[in-house]
Amino acid sequence: MSYIKTKITDFFKLVFPSTYSEVAVFLFFIVCYGILGSYIAIHYRIIFDNRIPWDAYFSFDNKSILMTGGSFERHPLSYYFFNWVREFSLFISGGKMDANFRLTLAWFSNIIITLNIIQVFKYLKNIIYLPLWLSLLITLFFGVFSTNIILSFTPENFTYTLFLLSLYNYYAAIKLRKEEKIPATALSQAGITIGGLTITNFVKVFIPLIFEKDLFRSWKKFGNALFRVAITMICFIVLYLNRIDFKYQNIFSKTNQQYEKFSNVKSMPTWDMIFSFFFGGNILFPGFIMSDKHNMKGFNFKGLYMDLYSSAIPYFFIAILLILISWSYIKNFKNKWVQIIIISFLIDIVIHCVMRFGLHTSYIYGGHFVFVYPLLLGWLFFTYRTSPKMMSFLTLTVAILCTYLLVNNIFRMSEFFWFMENYYQ
């Protein structure tokens, strides 16, 4: 019984704030995100409108995800998860899809994104051992990323995936620091939840195993790792096939259809979509463009999308940030924690930038990787912890970036409110 009690206590300490500083960070962001999401949910119908299946804003599929879990080939197990999210929200709203329904959904997202912020803060503080003031600065910088702002009120797969990925990275980092292996149960749970919400993230669960101590020097440890991988894959595959009634042929046909649909957009230069959307739009809001949409059942509505950057300053901002994280990787090349972060990031780069899947709307995929930016910045500071001049330079740089990011994203959110005011009251 004491073993179970210890495990439950450890779980709550891992997921939720457990120190005064973590509680303070949690309260700050949950108030900020909560006010934003609550106002939008109460005054506008953009979070959920039963007539709008997708693309109300930034290509998110709120209704589709909530009602069906999304397409099974990309979100194999999200159907089960969003069933209880929807049913609980309907319970709170008395069975009506009204403002109370939207408010409940918004608060789910608010809490989850705030917990995502906490995971990053814990990583900076407990894994990298940055001083508190610096952990707070980087956390604030991360907290005003456009992905976190938007997902803080958006009921989507990306919202929960971002939290689960940041949580798993922190958990795996703890295990590596203690030179412990990730148990088969934890690995399976991570695979089912992370891969179940978005299948392309499934492989990321196994990356930390590569860096377990003496893995490739001991056949016993290597075999144990293979066993844990096999258990995770079997659990995931069985649940996936059960979800589609074991009609596995549908996976390949649907996947090919999705790839053809989302990888052949040629309306914008590839390099600009990579810079403005994949690396930029999930951090620094660009301008917005509207389009006329319909639900194929006679209802017309307006959709909002992100545009390419239109001035030199945003490109300069993103270039500086990419230089900083590249610098961090070079200086920490032999650091196993940094390698885990980068390998995970490379998976998304290959999918979206090389294979071009969803590149024209890759700003929405930030939920799969934006947490890598604050972590790599943290490791860069760690590298120069004994150099006051470099610490001052890096601190000033991040402070300037944070200030510009905050001003820009607040301004762009005012444009988002104009859009809701005119089309989603």
Disulfide bonds with the S-S distance in Angstrom:
none
